[in-house]
Amino acid sequence: MSVKVPASRTRVGKYELGRTLGEGSFAKVKFAKNVETGDFVAIKIVDRDQVLRHKMVEQIKREISTMKLIKHPNVIKIIEVMASKTKIYIVLEFIDGGELFDKIAKHGRLKEDEARRYFQQLINAVDYCHSRGVFHRDLKPENLLLDSYGVLKISDFGLSAISQQVREDGLLHTACGTPNYVAPEVLNDKGYDGRASDVWSCGVILFVLMAGFLPFDESNLMALYRKICRADFSCPSWFSSGAKKLIKRILDPNPDTRMTISQMLEDEWFKKGYKPPHFDKEEEVNLDDVDAIFNDSKENLVTEKKEKPVSMNAFELISRTKSFSLENLFEKQTVRIIRFMLFFFVMIIGEKKFKYYLFGNQ
């Protein structure tokens, strides 16, 4: 009989780190617990040296600032930002329902009403982002999370842009995003409106939710771009006429005639079962900690430390060891008697001898 001794735990500030939820080139996301409140969070841990080496400081600052500006029920919430000498910690709300992409991959295409419900939440969030001067620029099912109640949350603002980045011509000029979801004007490299390009990506997402596959998909990148620029796609037969009409107006290769969000909100197919979002009163946004994470002042730094597991005496071991979970074998009264006898046995022979008999010389 043996008992697994808990491994040492890593603590950052008031957060106890757990399993890894995801990992990328410069960062990993870990599950964590606020030991003061008991709340679960997700912490994005970014390697500080990598950020400096690849000159990504402004990008990280922009991502954090953007998330602080957006306080919407369908956008993942940022809780706080911390830094150590080697890492940056972005503390986010923990979303436990996984990616919308996983739902499609596992169960296939969604029913039209379910797809519409997610699409409505997506458009509400994107509309709010645009009203705050934020353009996501990488909208896709992998960046849409679901909580345990089925509420959609937009995540990953790493490629986002803010209105201050718009040039004198009123357009953005950095081509970015995931090829299958990117708008034609982004590929043309002549500048683009962040609002219109986000709307295009939302249209592709709606198609994927209802079809279970992409409207534009080619193994050859140039062939893919040609299809996107011509909006060369067709809707499956099971799409309703209202859904087909809406998607064709969204996936218009001309951004000037493409459907806008305000027009979408008036569309009959979109409005079915529509519930407008409810907001808490907006608070003033403080961005001081965004600059502080790259400040080497010791007062701004947190430490990452290992904590040894708490030692347990024989009585606690009896109570916590799975092997002594006797409720399924005996009536509760019998369990109480057995536990009393064990405790009495410990009192007679001593705790050290009892541990030796129980676990051997480990």
C-alpha positions as CSV (number, residue, x, y, z in Angstrom):
1,M,0.0,0.0,0.0
2,S,1.4,3.4,-0.9
3,V,0.4,7.0,-0.8
4,K,1.5,9.6,-3.5
5,V,3.0,12.6,-1.8
6,P,1.9,15.8,-3.5
7,A,4.5,17.5,-5.7
8,S,5.8,20.9,-4.8
9,R,3.6,23.7,-6.0
10,T,4.7,26.9,-7.8
11,R,3.3,30.1,-6.4
12,V,3.3,33.6,-8.1
13,G,2.1,36.3,-5.9
14,K,-1.3,35.1,-4.6
15,Y,-1.7,32.6,-7.4
16,E,-0.9,28.9,-7.2
17,L,0.0,27.5,-10.6
18,G,-1.5,24.2,-11.9
19,R,-1.6,22.4,-15.2
20,T,-0.7,23.8,-18.6
21,L,-3.7,24.7,-20.7
22,G,-1.9,25.7,-23.9
23,E,1.6,26.5,-25.2
24,G,3.0,28.7,-28.0
25,S,6.4,29.9,-29.2
26,F,6.8,32.7,-26.6
27,A,4.2,31.9,-24.0
28,K,2.2,29.3,-22.2
29,V,-1.2,29.4,-20.4
30,K,-1.6,27.8,-17.1
31,F,-4.5,27.0,-14.9
32,A,-4.2,28.7,-11.5
33,K,-6.0,29.4,-8.2
34,N,-6.2,32.6,-6.3
35,V,-5.3,31.3,-2.8
36,E,-6.9,34.4,-1.1
37,T,-10.3,34.0,-2.8
38,G,-10.3,30.5,-4.1
39,D,-11.2,31.7,-7.6
40,F,-9.8,29.8,-10.6
41,V,-8.0,31.8,-13.3
42,A,-5.9,31.3,-16.4
43,I,-2.4,32.9,-16.4
44,K,-0.7,33.6,-19.7
45,I,3.1,33.4,-18.9
46,V,5.3,35.3,-21.4
47,D,9.1,34.9,-21.6
48,R,10.4,38.4,-21.0
49,D,13.8,37.8,-22.7
50,Q,12.0,36.4,-25.9
51,V,9.8,39.5,-26.0
52,L,12.8,41.8,-25.8
53,R,14.9,39.8,-28.2
54,H,12.1,39.8,-30.9
55,K,11.2,43.4,-30.2
56,M,7.6,42.5,-29.2
57,V,7.4,44.9,-26.2
58,E,4.9,47.2,-28.0
59,Q,2.8,44.2,-29.2
60,I,2.5,42.9,-25.6
61,K,1.7,46.3,-24.3
62,R,-1.0,46.7,-27.0
63,E,-2.5,43.3,-26.2
64,I,-2.8,44.1,-22.5
65,S,-4.1,47.6,-23.1
66,T,-6.7,46.4,-25.5
67,M,-8.0,43.8,-23.1
68,K,-8.2,46.4,-20.4
69,L,-10.3,48.7,-22.7
70,I,-12.8,45.9,-23.6
71,K,-15.2,45.1,-20.8
72,H,-17.9,43.1,-22.4
73,P,-19.7,39.8,-21.4
74,N,-18.6,38.1,-24.6
75,V,-14.9,39.1,-24.3
76,I,-12.5,37.3,-22.0
77,K,-11.8,39.4,-19.0
78,I,-8.3,40.5,-17.9
79,I,-7.9,40.6,-14.1
80,E,-4.4,41.9,-13.6
81,V,-0.8,42.0,-14.9
82,M,2.3,41.1,-13.0
83,A,6.0,40.6,-13.9
84,S,9.1,38.9,-12.4
85,K,12.7,39.4,-13.6
86,T,12.2,36.8,-16.3
87,K,8.4,36.5,-17.0
88,I,5.3,38.5,-17.6
89,Y,2.1,37.2,-16.1
90,I,-1.3,38.1,-17.6
91,V,-4.1,36.9,-15.3
92,L,-7.3,36.2,-17.2
93,E,-10.7,34.8,-16.2
94,F,-10.8,31.0,-16.6
95,I,-13.2,29.7,-19.2
96,D,-13.9,26.1,-18.7
97,G,-15.9,25.1,-21.9
98,G,-13.0,24.9,-24.3
99,E,-12.8,26.4,-27.8
100,L,-15.7,26.7,-30.2
101,F,-13.4,25.0,-32.7
102,D,-13.3,21.9,-30.6
103,K,-17.1,21.7,-30.4
104,I,-17.3,21.7,-34.2
105,A,-14.4,19.3,-34.6
106,K,-16.0,16.9,-32.1
107,H,-19.7,17.2,-33.0
108,G,-19.6,18.5,-36.6
109,R,-21.8,21.4,-37.9
110,L,-24.2,23.1,-35.5
111,K,-27.9,23.5,-35.9
112,E,-28.9,26.8,-37.4
113,D,-30.5,28.2,-34.2
114,E,-27.4,27.3,-32.1
115,A,-25.0,28.8,-34.8
116,R,-27.1,32.0,-34.9
117,R,-27.0,32.3,-31.1
118,Y,-23.1,32.1,-31.1
119,F,-23.0,34.4,-34.1
120,Q,-25.2,37.0,-32.3
121,Q,-22.8,37.0,-29.3
122,L,-19.8,37.3,-31.6
123,I,-21.3,40.3,-33.4
124,N,-22.3,42.0,-30.1
125,A,-18.7,41.7,-28.9
126,V,-17.0,42.8,-32.2
127,D,-19.4,45.8,-32.4
128,Y,-18.4,46.8,-28.9
129,C,-14.7,46.4,-29.7
130,H,-15.1,48.6,-32.7
131,S,-16.9,51.2,-30.7
132,R,-13.8,51.3,-28.4
133,G,-11.5,51.7,-31.4
134,V,-10.2,48.1,-31.3
135,F,-10.0,45.8,-34.3
136,H,-9.3,42.1,-33.5
137,R,-7.8,41.1,-36.9
138,D,-7.6,37.3,-36.1
139,L,-11.2,36.2,-35.5
140,K,-11.6,32.4,-35.9
141,P,-13.3,29.6,-34.0
142,E,-9.9,28.7,-32.2
143,N,-10.0,32.2,-30.6
144,L,-13.6,31.9,-29.4
145,L,-14.0,30.2,-26.1
146,L,-17.2,28.9,-24.4
147,D,-17.9,28.9,-20.7
148,S,-19.9,26.2,-18.8
149,Y,-23.1,28.1,-19.6
150,G,-22.4,28.2,-23.4
151,V,-21.6,31.9,-23.4
152,L,-19.1,32.8,-26.1
153,K,-15.9,34.8,-25.2
154,I,-13.5,36.3,-27.7
155,S,-9.8,35.7,-26.7
156,D,-6.3,36.3,-28.0
157,F,-5.9,40.0,-28.9
158,G,-2.3,39.5,-29.8
159,L,-2.8,40.7,-33.4
160,S,-5.3,43.4,-32.5
161,A,-5.0,47.0,-33.6
162,I,-6.3,50.2,-32.1
163,S,-7.6,53.3,-33.8
164,Q,-4.3,55.2,-33.1
165,Q,-2.5,52.8,-35.5
166,V,-4.7,54.0,-38.4
167,R,-2.7,56.1,-40.9
168,E,-3.7,59.4,-42.4
169,D,-5.7,57.6,-45.1
170,G,-7.9,56.1,-42.4
171,L,-6.7,52.5,-43.1
172,L,-4.6,49.8,-41.5
173,H,-1.6,48.5,-43.4
174,T,-0.3,45.5,-41.6
175,A,-1.4,42.2,-43.2
176,C,-2.1,39.7,-40.5
177,G,-4.6,37.0,-39.5
178,T,-5.2,33.4,-40.4
179,P,-5.3,32.9,-44.2
180,N,-8.7,31.1,-44.4
181,Y,-10.5,33.8,-42.4
182,V,-8.7,36.9,-43.7
183,A,-10.5,39.5,-45.9
184,P,-9.6,40.1,-49.6
185,E,-8.6,43.7,-49.0
186,V,-6.0,42.6,-46.4
187,L,-4.4,40.4,-49.0
188,N,-4.3,43.2,-51.6
189,D,-1.8,45.2,-49.4
190,K,-3.4,48.6,-50.2
191,G,-4.7,49.3,-46.8
192,Y,-8.0,48.2,-45.2
193,D,-10.7,49.2,-42.8
194,G,-10.4,47.1,-39.6
195,R,-14.2,47.1,-39.1
196,A,-14.9,45.6,-42.5
197,S,-12.1,43.0,-42.3
198,D,-13.4,41.8,-38.9
199,V,-16.9,41.6,-40.3
200,W,-15.6,39.3,-43.2
201,S,-14.0,37.0,-40.6
202,C,-17.3,36.8,-38.7
203,G,-19.0,35.8,-41.9
204,V,-16.5,33.0,-42.5
205,I,-17.0,31.8,-38.9
206,L,-20.8,31.7,-39.4
207,F,-20.3,29.6,-42.5
208,V,-18.1,27.2,-40.6
209,L,-20.5,26.9,-37.7
210,M,-23.4,25.9,-40.0
211,A,-21.5,23.9,-42.7
212,G,-18.8,22.2,-40.6
213,F,-16.2,23.1,-43.2
214,L,-14.5,26.3,-44.6
215,P,-15.9,28.3,-47.4
216,F,-12.4,28.9,-48.8
217,D,-10.0,26.0,-48.4
218,E,-7.1,25.2,-50.8
219,S,-3.7,23.4,-50.1
220,N,-2.0,25.9,-52.4
221,L,-1.8,29.4,-50.7
222,M,-2.1,31.3,-54.0
223,A,-5.1,29.3,-55.1
224,L,-6.7,30.0,-51.7
225,Y,-6.0,33.8,-52.1
226,R,-7.6,33.8,-55.5
227,K,-10.7,32.1,-54.2
228,I,-11.0,34.6,-51.3
229,C,-10.5,37.7,-53.6
230,R,-13.3,36.4,-55.9
231,A,-15.4,35.3,-53.0
232,D,-15.6,32.0,-54.8
233,F,-17.8,29.8,-52.5
234,S,-21.2,28.3,-52.4
235,C,-23.5,27.6,-49.5
236,P,-24.6,24.0,-48.7
237,S,-28.2,23.0,-49.5
238,W,-29.2,22.8,-45.8
239,F,-28.6,26.5,-45.2
240,S,-31.9,28.4,-45.0
241,S,-32.6,31.1,-47.6
242,G,-32.2,33.8,-44.8
243,A,-28.8,32.5,-43.8
244,K,-27.6,32.2,-47.4
245,K,-28.6,35.8,-48.1
246,L,-26.9,37.1,-45.0
247,I,-23.6,35.2,-45.6
248,K,-23.4,36.3,-49.2
249,R,-23.8,40.0,-48.1
250,I,-21.1,39.6,-45.5
251,L,-18.7,37.7,-47.8
252,D,-18.7,40.5,-50.3
253,P,-15.2,41.0,-51.7
254,N,-15.8,44.7,-52.0
255,P,-15.4,46.2,-48.4
256,D,-17.4,49.3,-49.5
257,T,-20.6,47.3,-50.3
258,R,-20.0,44.6,-47.7
259,M,-22.7,44.3,-45.0
260,T,-22.0,46.4,-41.9
261,I,-22.8,45.4,-38.3
262,S,-25.5,48.1,-38.1
263,Q,-27.2,46.6,-41.2
264,M,-26.7,43.1,-39.7
265,L,-28.6,44.1,-36.5
266,E,-31.6,44.9,-38.7
267,D,-31.5,41.6,-40.7
268,E,-34.5,39.3,-40.2
269,W,-32.5,36.1,-40.0
270,F,-30.0,37.7,-37.5
271,K,-32.8,39.2,-35.3
272,K,-34.5,35.9,-34.6
273,G,-34.3,35.2,-30.8
274,Y,-31.8,38.1,-30.5
275,K,-30.9,39.2,-26.9
276,P,-29.0,42.4,-26.6
277,P,-26.0,42.3,-24.1
278,H,-26.2,43.8,-20.6
279,F,-23.3,45.8,-19.3
280,D,-22.2,46.8,-15.9
281,K,-21.3,50.4,-15.4
282,E,-18.0,51.1,-17.1
283,E,-15.1,52.0,-14.8
284,E,-12.2,54.2,-15.6
285,V,-9.4,52.1,-17.2
286,N,-5.9,52.4,-15.6
287,L,-3.0,51.5,-17.8
288,D,-0.2,52.3,-15.4
289,D,0.6,48.6,-14.8
290,V,1.1,48.0,-18.5
291,D,4.3,50.1,-18.5
292,A,5.2,48.8,-15.0
293,I,5.7,45.3,-16.2
294,F,8.8,46.4,-18.2
295,N,10.1,48.5,-15.4
296,D,12.9,46.8,-13.5
297,S,12.0,48.5,-10.2
298,K,11.9,45.8,-7.5
299,E,8.7,47.1,-6.1
300,N,6.9,46.1,-9.3
301,L,8.2,42.5,-9.4
302,V,6.7,39.3,-8.1
303,T,8.6,36.2,-7.3
304,E,8.0,32.7,-8.6
305,K,8.7,30.2,-5.8
306,K,8.2,26.5,-5.1
307,E,6.2,25.5,-2.1
308,K,6.7,22.2,-0.3
309,P,3.6,20.1,0.3
310,V,2.1,20.4,3.8
311,S,3.1,17.4,5.9
312,M,0.3,15.3,7.4
313,N,0.1,13.4,10.6
314,A,-1.2,9.8,10.8
315,F,-4.7,10.9,11.6
316,E,-4.9,13.2,8.5
317,L,-3.4,10.4,6.4
318,I,-6.2,8.0,7.5
319,S,-8.8,10.6,6.7
320,R,-7.4,11.6,3.3
321,T,-6.0,8.3,1.9
322,K,-8.2,6.9,-0.8
323,S,-7.5,3.4,0.4
324,F,-9.4,4.3,3.6
325,S,-12.4,5.7,1.8
326,L,-14.7,3.1,3.4
327,E,-18.1,4.7,2.8
328,N,-18.8,2.6,-0.2
329,L,-18.0,-0.7,1.7
330,F,-19.8,-0.2,5.0
331,E,-22.6,1.8,6.6
332,K,-21.6,5.2,8.0
333,Q,-21.9,4.0,11.6
334,T,-19.5,1.1,10.9
335,V,-17.0,3.5,9.2
336,R,-17.0,5.7,12.4
337,I,-16.2,2.7,14.5
338,I,-13.4,1.5,12.2
339,R,-11.8,5.0,12.1
340,F,-12.1,5.2,15.9
341,M,-10.3,1.8,16.2
342,L,-7.5,3.0,13.9
343,F,-7.0,6.2,15.8
344,F,-6.9,4.2,19.1
345,F,-4.4,1.8,17.5
346,V,-2.2,4.8,16.6
347,M,-2.4,6.1,20.2
348,I,-1.1,2.8,21.5
349,I,1.8,2.0,19.1
350,G,2.8,5.6,18.2
351,E,2.5,7.5,15.0
352,K,6.0,6.5,13.6
353,K,5.4,2.8,13.9
354,F,1.9,3.1,12.4
355,K,3.3,4.9,9.3
356,Y,5.9,2.2,9.0
357,Y,3.3,-0.6,9.1
358,L,1.0,1.3,6.7
359,F,3.5,2.5,4.1
360,G,6.7,0.6,4.6
361,N,10.1,2.1,4.8
362,Q,9.6,4.8,2.1
